[in-house]
Amino acid sequence: MESFHTVPSLVLSIVFYILTISFTIVFGIDLINRTNPKVVTEIQNPPNYTDYNITNPKLTFAWRLEDGDSVTINFTGILYPKVVLHNYIRNKTTKAWLPDQPIIIEAERCTPEIVNDPKFTSKFDMREWNCIDFTKYNISLGGFWDTDFVKYLELKFYYCPENNPLSSLCTSLDELQLATSSRGKMFFSCIYPEHYFEPNNLVDPLSYVYVNYFTTMSANLQKMNRLFLKKSLFIR
């Protein structure tokens, strides 16, 4: 039989027992029911860059031109887009960059074969968006200018077919402004997945949503926007 020498020690012991039982019940229920897991997120910058092979299931990238009311602009015969896969490799001996080996990727309308994802189709009309069919090309992305290789996709809009200024089909600045003046502002809009953690989803806690990035386009200036992708992993 345990004896208490003072009243304060008895009170402290009772409080300690109550707290111990309370913590056991609270955290024990979570442990038994497997609820309220503790998730730790971390952004890692590996010392070496990886060359990632890209396929349709791994990445969906859709884009279009739209007006201020999010209505698709038909730029056929006005602007001539080109998607180019750039591949730069540095000579490890001389440290000089070898000539680029670009691959032209044809832009095409999104189809169920390219985007087989209910999260995309439930929010966006594929007929209004252009996609990159990664299955048609051996596309890998990665690296940067501070390593020995860099591979990236570039999307350009030309005024002339094949960027040939001698073509009779080139669009003049006046024609471009006339074609877009009735629409107000013109935006370049693209959609890509962004991952996040769902702590209460024990089956598939690494979820994602499609985000819409857009920027204003102007016939009076030239600008370059860069989008960087990251790989998301869930480790139990």
N, C-alpha and C positions, 0 to 999 in steps of 0.2 A: 504494500500500500504506500503510495507516494504522499509525502507530507510537505506542506508549504510553510515556510518560516514566517512569512509576512503576507499581509493582504495584497500589497502591490504585485508581489510575485505570482499570487494566485490569479489576479486579474490579467496580467501579461500572458500567463500560460493559457488562460481561456481564450484571449484574443488571438494568440498564436495558433491554437487548435482550430478556431473558427476560420482564420485566413487560410490555413493549410487545406481544410476541407473544401472551402469555397473555390480555391485555385484548382484543386483536384477535379471538382465537379465541372467547372467551366471548361478547362482544357481537356478533361477526359471525354466530355461529350463531343467536342470537336474531333478528337482523335478517333473515337468510336464511329461517329457519323461521317468522318472524313470531310469536314467542312472547315471553312475559313483557313485555307492553307496559307502559309507565309511564303511569299514570292519575292525573290531578290533579282532585280534587273541590273544588267551591267553592259556597258558599251566597251567592247574591246577593239583595240587597234593593233592587229597582228604585225610583227616586224617584217614579214614578207607578204607581198601581194599575191593573190590567187587568181588564176585564169579560170573564170566561171563559164561553163557551157550553158547557154540559155535555150530553153525549149518553151513551147506554148503553155504547158501546165505550170512552169516555174514563174513565168512573167507575162502579164497582159499589159500592153501599152497601146492605148487608143488615143487618137487626136483628131482635131477638126478646126476649122475656122468658123467663128460664130459672131453674131451681132450682140448688142446690149441686152436683147431679150432672150439670149441663149438659143437663138434660131440658127441652124446651120447655114453657112454661106456657100453657095455653089461657085467655086473659083475656077471651074473648067474653062480653059481658054484665056484666063486672066493671069493666074499665077501657076507656076510649074514647080511642084514640090519634088525634092529628091531626098531619099533616106540613104545615107552612106555609112558603111561600116569601115572605120579607119583602123589600121593595124600598123603600129610603129614598134620597131625592135631596135634596141641599142647594141652596137658591136661591143662585146665585153672586153675586147683587147684595145681598140682605139677609142672606145667610149663615144663614138659618133653614131648618130641616129641613121639607120638605113632608110631608103626611100619608102614612103607609104605604099601599102598594098590595099587600096580601097576596093570595096565591093558595093555595087549599086543594088539597093533593095527596093523592089517595086512596092509602092503603096497601094493598098487595096481595101475595099470595104470589109468591115468586120463580119464574120460569119460564125455559125455555131461550131464549125470545124476548127476555127482559130480560137474562139472564146467559148469554151464549154464550161461556163461557170454561172450558176444561178444567181450568185451575188451581183454579178455584172448585168446579166440580162434582166433581172427584176427591177433595176434602177435606170438602165440606159437602153435606148433603142439602137441596136447594132447597125441598122441601116443608115444612121446619121453619123457614124464614126468610121474613121480609117484605122486599120490595124497593121501590125507587122507580123507576118506569118513566119515565126522562127523555125518551123519545121522544114521550110524550103531551103534554108541556108545553114551552114555550119557556123553559127554565131557564138562567139565567146567574148566576154567583156571582163575588164579588170586592168590592174596596173595603174601607174601614174608616171608623171614626168620625172620623179625622183627615184625611179627604179629602172629596170632594163627593158620594160615593155609597157605599152599603153594601148588599150583597145576600147573604142567607144563608138557610139552611134551619133550621127549628126543629121539633123533635119533642116534643110534649107529651102527657101522659097525664091525662085528665080522669076524674072520678068520675061525671059525668053526660053523657048524649049531647048533643053540640054545646055542651058546657059550660053547659047550662041547669039551674040549681039547682032550678027548679020542676018538672022532669021526674019522673014517677013511677018512672022506670027508674034513678034515681041509686043508686049503691052507697054504703052507709053504711060507716063506719070498721070497725064490728064485722063486717060482711059481708066486707070486704076482708081483714081479719085472719084470719077463719075460712077463707076460700078459699085463703090462702097459708100457714096455720099447718102444714098437713100436709106442705108442701114445704120447711120450714125457711126459709132465706134466699131472697130473690128478687133476681135480677140483671137489669139491662139490658145486653144484649150486642149488639155491632155488629161488622161485618167491612168492611174497606176495604183497598185495595192500598197497599203501601209499596215504593218503588223502591230498588234498590241496584245497584252496578256489579259486573259479572263480568269482571275483566281478561283472563281466558283465553278468553272468548267473543268472538271477533273478528267474528262475523256480527251478533250482537245483544247487545252488552255491557251495555245498560241493561235489567236484568231487574227482576222484582218478585215479591213474595209477598203473600198475604193475611194480615193480622194481625187478631187478635181483641181488641177492647177491651171491658172490662165494668166495671160499677160497681154497688154495692149499692143497692137501692131500699128505701125505708122508708115506711110509711104515716104515720109520726109526724113527718116533716120534709119540707121542700121544698128541693131543691137543683138547681143548674144546672151542667152540665158543657159545656165548649166543646172542639170539635175543629177544628183548623186544617189545611187542605190546602195542599200546595205543588206546583208544577209542576216536573217533572223533564225535563231535556234532555240529550242526548248530542251533543257537538260533536267531530267528528274533526279 
